[in-house]
């Protein structure tokens, strides 16, 4: 799928409003690919207002939303999966919350078995657009699909 940043935000907000927790979204992509843009949109869709900072330096932010609670993690600064213990990793995803994980590859084989892997890419051929691929791993709850109006064929 190919989306503009505005379309990515709209989809993220829909996820935050519609997905049934508990759910894990593993957000993959290089720096600047749009992981934080999508994460913030999901948090907003879950009913969180106010400033939503990137958890790059704090590693974890927890939000109470009017629709769902959200945990947003950024594992960029994690060097080994053993460092996840300090973040309360084993308890994450066990309650009715949306768990957003940026840089999930840093968790190694500790990622939850049931999750959505969402990869975002910016390419030179598509300036200003994001190429998105979504892969279901295990049996996570249904993820809202891209709205028909945003589907690549509609361009």
Secondary structure as UniProt FT lines:
FT   STRAND          2..4
FT   HELIX           5..18
FT   STRAND          23..28
FT   TURN            31..32
FT   HELIX           35..45
FT   TURN            46..47
FT   TURN            55..58
FT   STRAND          60..64
FT   STRAND          69..74
FT   TURN            76..77
FT   HELIX           81..87
FT   HELIX           89..91
FT   TURN            92..93
FT   STRAND          97..102
FT   HELIX           104..110
FT   STRAND          115..121
FT   HELIX           124..126
FT   TURN            127..128
FT   STRAND          129..137
FT   HELIX           148..150
FT   HELIX           152..154
//
